Amino acid sequence: MSAQATGTIADRTVQLGRALQAAGVNVSLSEIIDAARAITQVDLGERAELRTALRSTMVKHARHHPTFELAFDRYFPARIVRDPLDGTPRTTATDDDLVRELASDGGLGAIAAALVDEYAGLDGDLRTEKHHVQRVFLGADIARLMSRVRIADPDMSPAMIRARVDELKRLIGADVRAQIDSRFGVMDLLGVEEDLHDVDFLEASRAELDQMRDVIRPIARTLAARLAKRRQHRIGRVNMRRTMRRSLASGGVPLDVLHDRPRAHKPELFVVCDISGSVADFSLFTLTLMSALSAEIARTRSFVFVDDVDEVTDLLAATSHGIEPWQLLRNTRAVGAEGHSDYGAVLERFWREVGDPELHRTSTVIVTGDARTNHKSSGEEWLGRLAEKARRVYWLNPEPRSEWDTHDSEMSTYAKHCSATFEVRNLRQLVAAVEHLF
């Protein structure tokens, strides 16, 4: 059931705690009570103080900060904190006002709310959050803000201007979400982040990648339950002997068709992930998702590569998958002599060290990567040998299908040896591909 983001500041504090719980953040009842007490000790007119008080009482791990920020913006948008306290009427924002506010060191909540009121188009037909946010960006000409502020204040550093513009954009997004929520109610964080599920891995910002990392495990738990239920309802082949024997009781008419009990098949999974460049985060999501499906898999072994390949099964388990791509690069021998993707060398080494001695007919191999060889050997023959020995070989590619086989991509070459290939550009496609695999 959706929760409406309304009521007193205390009511919203409780709603925030429940939303964090629904998103997988461990927030106890006593911590929600502590948060309600903490807000009585801060100046509610200072949104930064309110945020700090709530975050310090409800969030214990830094990896949950992006989830908290998203939820805080949703339940405590700037205009909600400001308006009930001082009754200040909202005004329109002129270009001069916008530039002046950005050049100052004050809060940007009021100007963000004014821009949303003026440009978002929320009085008409409501569409997606992204649509209304983009309307504000275009109407306010956010793309040219840095140059306008630089002209107005030549002494202000580009880094400071960029930080102020980023903060304004974040507040605009938060205010649009709040306005939409006020009409439809606030869904749980997994439901609200529909747009997050469709963000391309290769184009996502660091903040979006952090948010994806927070939602991947709740998604994995839901997916695991779905796969288990599907397995329980799977029907085996018709058993003709048992069916005919049962039909004797009805004069030879087979009223009841009997089936064999299906033998549960839990594959042994080998996941081989490219962690070079921009595909590294995508590969880490795949590793995390596969590990969370352990109940549906007999055994999972994880490998990462750039121009060399190394097993990271134990490393991932030791860190509970709370590991960054750069840590994988530093703590493994995935980077060889050159440091550039070399699929040919990697596939050959994987075959010789793992595939030939350890693959068998219950093994499934999943390769993730963009299939870009840097114009080196594709290693097609080694992938072919893996396909001959394993039960299935699948390839997950984070690039748009329209870009496969362009420049140094050898995707079609590899596809000949795969049971299936998948375009996996975002979380939604990743989940759909894994459902298909199992």
Summary of the structure (lengths in Angstrom):
residues: 438
radius of gyration: 26.7
end to end distance: 30.2
largest distance: 97.5
contacts: 1370
relative contact order: 0.08
helix: 59%
strand: 9%
